[in-house]
Amino acid sequence: MYQLEDVTLIPKPIQSPPPIYVASISPQTFDLVANMGLNLAATPTLSTLDELKGQLKEARETLIQKGIKPEDIDFPINLQMHVADNADVAFEKTEKYFEWYFNMVPQLVPGGMVPKTSKDGKPERVAKSYEAYEEVVKNMTSISYDQLRQAGTIHVDGPQALIEEIEDMQETFGLKQLSCWHRIGGMSDKLVRESMERMAKDVIPYFKKKEAKQKVK
């Protein structure tokens, strides 16, 4: 934490006060941020999607209890995905890339599989407040690609399945913003574009039409 004096930030935020989103992974962080009355930014990359939805639902309820209007609550989600004709096609095209990524992550996060040593040669302990990563590493080292799909940690399926998942998140915790992570573990530009194009063609228009109908009402 740093305290800066006589510093001018450029450009200045348009909103006043500016919106603040706190990236959150562990249950402790979800509780902490919600009790501070702030919005969360999250991803199921290090948990199951059902666990994440439950945590965000509770955080939303906490903010509402603090007097924050539901329309002012915004929990952006980052979801790793590949959209293809159906689950089988998406699975076949992306299996090796997702496996590479989820084999690599446990080696790099705090408490990872690759031992880190301090300057005196002793094993380096995980920094305070990062203890949750150790549990994540234990879980990820034994999980398969298919289990990642079943857990909702990644979305590898057709457009309709993604539409249904987004609608469920909207219903559960009021999802407003979804960051779509299409490029995973060295995928070719062609493969990434295929997924993005299916998203633009078959998923986004559905929600635009849905939003237009709601405005008419």
N, C-alpha and C positions, 0 to 999 in steps of 0.2 A: 504494500500500500504506500503510495507516494502523495505528498502534499505539495502542490505547486502554487507559487505566488506570482502576481503580476504577469499572468500568461493570458494571451488572447487566442481563442479558438476560432479558426476560419475554415469553412463557412459556419456561421452561427445557425443553430437549429431554427426551423420555421415554427415548430410547435412550441408552446410555452404552457407548462413545462414539457421538455422533450420526453418522448416515450422511452422507457427503460425496460430492456428484456435481459433476464439473467439466465445464462445457459445452466441447465440443471440436469444431473444424472442420478444422484443418490436420493433416497427417500428423505434423508436429513436436510438436504438442500431444498427439496420441494417444500418442506414444512417451513424452513427458515425464510425463503423468499416470499411465500404466500403470507406469512405473518408480518412481513415488512410491507405488504400491500403492493407488491410489484408483480409484473407479468413474467412468465417463465418461457424460455425457449428450450425445446427438448427434442430428443430422438430416441427411438427404440433400439438403436444400434447396440446398446449395452444392456438391454433388458427385453422382455417380451412386450408386444404391443398392448396386450391386455393389462399388464402391470402398469405400463405408462398411462393408459387411459384412466385407470383407477386413481393413480396419483394426481393426474390433472383434474379429474372430477372433484377430488377432495380439495385441491388447491383452489378451484373455482368457487366451491362452497365457502371456503375460508374468506376469500375476497368479498363475496356477497355479504357475508356476516359482518364484514368491516365497513359495509355501506357503499361498496363500489358497484356501480350499475353493471348488469350483465353485458350490455352493449359496449362497455369500456374495457372488458376483459379480453385479452388476446394472447393465446398460447401458440405461437408458430411451431410447426413440427417439421423436422427434416427426416424424410423417408427414403431409404435406399430402394431402388426399384428397377425393374425392366418390364416394359409393357409390350406384349407380342399378341399373336392370334389367340393363344390360350396358354394354360399353365405348362403343358408338356413342351410346347415350342420354346417358351421363355426359359424353362429349366435347361433344355438341351443347349441353348445358345450361351448361357451365362454361368453354368455350374463351375467351370474352372476359374473364372474371374472372382466370383464370390468366395470360393474356397481359399484362393490365394490371399484375398484381403483379410478374411477372418482367421487365417493362420498367422498373418503378419501382425495384426493388431495386438494380440496378447504379448508379443515380444517388445512392444514399444511403449505401452501405457505404464504409468506408475505401478510398481508391484508386478511387472511383467515377467515372462519366463526367462528372459536374458538377465542374469544376475548383474547388478550394478554395485560397484564398490566405491567407497569414499576415498579421500586422499591418503588416509592411513592404512588402506588395504582391507578394511573391515566391510562386511556387507552393508549396503546402504539401505536404511529404512525408508518406507514410504512416508512422504511428507504429511504432516498433520492435516486432516480434512480430506485426504485422498485415500483413506483406508478402504473405501468402498470398491476401489479399483481392484484390490487384491481378490475380492470375491468374484468380481467380473471375470478376471483372468482364469480362475479355477473353473468357472462355468464354460467359458469359451473354448478352452483347450480340449474339451471332450464333446463338443456339439457338432453335428453334421450339417451339411448344406440343406437337406430336407427338413431337419429340425428348425433351422433358422426360418425357413418358409412357414412351417406350421406355427411357429411362435409369433409370426408377424414382424419379426425383427427386420426382414426384408420382404418386399412385395414383388414376386416374380409370377406374373399371371396375365390374363387378358384384361381388356378395358373395363368390362362390366364388373369384374371382381374388385377392381380399384375404385370404381364409382361407389360400390356398396360399402367399401371400407371407409372412404371419405365421408359418406353420409352417416355412418355409424359414429365417427369421430365428431362430426358436427352435432349429432344428437347427444353424445355422452358428455362432452366438455366444451361445446361451442366452437369447434375449429373454424378459424377464419383464414389462416395462411398456411399453405403447404409448400415446403421446399422439396423439389423432386431431384434426388441424387441419382442420375442415370449412368454416370461414368464410374465404373468400379474396376479396380485392379488391372489396368492395362487394356481395357476393351478398345477395339478399333473405333475410329471415328464413325464408320459406317454403322456399326452396331448401336452405338450411342444415339445416332441420329434416327435410326429406325424406332427406337423406344420413344424418343422425344416427339417424333412425328405422329405415332399412334396416340400419344397423350394429347397432342394438339388437335388431332382429327376426331377422336372418339370419346375423350374424357372431358376436356375443357368446355366444348360446346354444350354438353349436357348441363353443366352447372351454370353456364351463361343463360340458357333458356329457363332454368329453374329460378335463377335470381330475377329474371325479367318478369316471370309470372308472379313472384312474391311482391314485386314493386307495384304491379297492377292491382293486387288485392289491397 
